Each structure stands twice: as structure tokens, then as C-alpha cells.
Amino acid sequence: MTYDVIVIGIGGMGSAAAWHLARRGRRVLGLERYDIPHAMGSSHGTSRIIRLPYYEDPAYVPLLRRAYALWRELEAASGREILVITGSIDASPEEDPLFQGALASARLHALPHEVLSGAELNDRFPGYRLPSDHRAVYQAEGGLVASERAIVAHVEAAQAHGADIHAREQVLGWSAAPGNDGVVVTTDRGRYTAERLVLAAGAWMADLVPALAEVAVPERQVLAWLQPRRPELFGPDRFPVFNLQVEEGRYYGLPVYDVPGFKFGRYHHRGETSRADDLRREPDAEDEQLLRAFGERYFPNGSGETMALRTCMFTNTPDEHFILDLHPDHPQVVLASPCSGHGYKFCSVVGEVIADLATGDSATRHEIGFLRADRPALRSSRTAVAA
């Protein structure tokens, strides 16, 4: 069967791309190896942080503003709660790049914000117990995105516009005709042709584009949900999402939402990398102890009994920025992701960018130059991106 666009990977990014393409009138096929949604990749675990004063790079802020608007559009289209506003905290020692970067981003983009000491933060949000000499940027528009619910909403919205979505169908390979003359995708169920192809396979990107192996590295990540000792301090109305640098490392967390526990994790957890299919899935006692030690020190009223431990994946680039670009040898192929552990909040707008790229508008209205595949940080890690 022939399509306008085939999307490989119907997780956060791919499901959003399928919706944006389908509502532009394109004949879309989405292919997903696992269930929709599933717990094998990077989008499960009920919730993901969204925050505006982006310390990673202020260039993300315009994309975030559009992401907020599109999450609200998806809520209206689906009738589901997708975006929950809690406020956000970016905190660290005052001289640390996390606090300084978040503050610079907020000032550059004129984001309403407050600067709080650790003591002031603890008084305002008593679920927290940060060192008094830490500094925090508080921004009222931060919150969480209901990640699995959003995938379902994107898929159903795409289907309502005529997209074909296939779950539990594994892609075995793809090929592109010379120039810009279409693609062929082979799966364990069939063979499909299309004018354009979107590769949004997350931790499996290097399996589809082997030259990405050095710049798209899967990493094991474990999240904990602990039962709060004082539940009234850890609901979305009293507990802002956080991005926190402490002496133990960089951590992130969210209020109780859908799972009966306060959720948090450590960036780059234990530094375990592997191919996606070889990733160790089951959390162990060392994972739990690493996370619990942090929780008990900085969120003691949140660190009761363990409610859940779940493994997911980061897929890291050398500079920890995304890859959003056309394939350098095959302009009919869009490369979308990996997102280095901070991409889910952007799924709504990345879907729009992907749709721009996959419909011939390589000059998307969104500024994504810093996410292109030919940037210096990626060129220094490999010679070329080629199928």
C-alpha cells in the first residue's frame, strides 16, 4: 500500500507527528513495534515535566511556548486532561549553571518568575527541604504533561483524520530511492511505500540509521514513586515540579498524579548504556537505595513506602540536544529525536516541526538550527549520517 508519509515509532514524537500530518490532509501510516502506549521506551510512567525557564538553552523557550498552545489544542480535541499546571522550580547552589541558566533564560524571554532562597522555598512549599543557601527560580506556568494519555490522544486524533496506525508491527528495514523519489519500508507483516518517511524511534534510532550509533546512545533510567508521609504537601496544587542540582547529582520530580506516590529520578541514573534491546529492564535494590537516599534527605515528608519503581530510557546525544533534521543523503527522510532525557514536553511542537519537514518545508517557521544533524557537536562524534 502507498502512503504520503510513513512514521516509524508511535511514541511521544511519532504520535504527535502522525496527528499533524493527518490533519494537513496527508495519507499517513504509523508503525509501532510495541503496544500503543507501551512501557518499553521513553514515554511511559504517567507524567513528564514541562517548564519554561530552560537552563539547557534559551533557544528552546519559543518552542516551549508553542508546545503549551498545542497541548491545549490536544486537550480540546480529545476531551482529556493533558497539561496540569503546578509551577516549576529550578534550584541549585547560586553559582551552579542550573540556577544561573534558568535565571538567564527567564530574563531573556521576559518570563514572569521569582528568585527564592532555599529557606524561602521550603517555607512556601513545605514538601521541600532544600539547603538554605540554594537559589531557585520559581515560574508559575510549569507543570506536567500526562505522557501516556497524550500518546493515546494524539493517535486517536490522527485516526480521526484518516491515519492508519499499526501496533505490534516491527520494522525490519527501510530504503530510499535516489534523489527525492520515495521510500520503501519492510516489516514483519508487509511492505509499504511512501513519498516521505519519518524516523521517530527513540532509543532504536541507531538501529534504523547505523551511523547514529555514536550520537544516539540509549541509557537505562529508573524512576521511583514513594508514598508521601504527608500527602497534602505533594499534590499538584501544593508541589511544583522540580529540576534540582545537589551534591548527589541532578534530580527531577513531580507531584502525586495517577500513581499513589511522589515521583522523581536522577539524570543519568547509574550511567548504564547499551543497545535498546539489551537494556536491563528490572529495577533492583541499588536503584531503589540511590533514589530513596535523595528523597529522604531533600523531601523527607514525601519518602514513605515505595509505591513503584520503573525503568525507561534516555537516548543521549553528545551535547544533550535533540536531532530534528532531514537525512543528509535522503531528503525525503526526517530524523526526529533522540531527546537526551528532556524531550517529552516538546512532543506537541516537535510533531508540528516534523510535519513541516515531511511536507517539503525544510525552512520550518520554528527555529531549529541548533538541533540540526550537521551541528559541530555531532560532526565531531562521527563522520556522516548515512543509512
Secondary structure, DSSP 8 states (H G I E B T S, - for coil): -EEEEEEE--SHHHHHHHHHHHHTT--EEEE-SS-SS-SSSSS-SS-EEE-SS-TT-GGGHHHHHHHHHHHHHHHHHH-S--EEE--EEEEEETTSHHHHHHHHHHHHTT---EEEEHHHHHHHSTT----TTEEEEEETT-EEE-HHHHHHHHHHHHHHTT-EEE-S--EEEEEE-STTS-EEEEESS-EEEEEEEEE--GGGHHHHSGGGTTTSEEEEEEEEEE--SSGGGSSTTT--EEEEEETTEEEEEE---SSSSEEEEETTTT--B--GGG---S--HHHHHHHHHHHHHH-GGG--SEEEEEEEEEEE-TTS---EEE-SS-TTEEEE---TT--GGGHHHHHHHHHHHHTT-SS-SS--GGG-TTSHHHHTT-S----
